[in-house]
Amino acid sequence: MKLENFHIVSADWARDGDREAVRQLRRMVLIDGLGLPAAWEFDDGDPQALHLIARDDADCPIGAARLTPDQRISRVAVLPTWQRHGVGTALLRQLIERASSFGWNELRL
C-alpha cells in the first residue's frame, strides 16, 4: 500500500531484519518514549501475530502494529516525527482489512 510519503508492508517475524525493525520501533516509541515496561511490549504472541511495518520513501521503518490470532490489534508504534501524518491510521486500516479478509467481524484494541 503506497501512501503519501510512506507505505505499509507485511513483516515476517521469522526474518531477522523484520523482527528487529519491529522490536526497535516498539523500544523507541513505547518503552523509551512512553516509559512502558519492556515485559509488556515483547511477549509470546509475536511469533503467531500478523505484523505490519510502515516505511518511509527511503525504506526506513517508521511505524509498526500487529494483529493477534485472538482478534486483537496491539503494539501500535509510530516514530514521533511521523505522528499526526496518518501512519497510525494507515496501519490500523490495513489491520482491519486483513481481519475482514479472515472473516473476523469484531476486533479489540
Secondary structure, DSSP 4 states (H G I P E B T S, - for coil): -B-SSEEEEEE-TTSHHHHHHHHHHHIIIIIIIT---HHHHS-TTGGGSEEEEEEETT--EEEEEEEETTTEEEEEEE-GGGTTTTHHHHHHHHHHHHHHHTT----B-
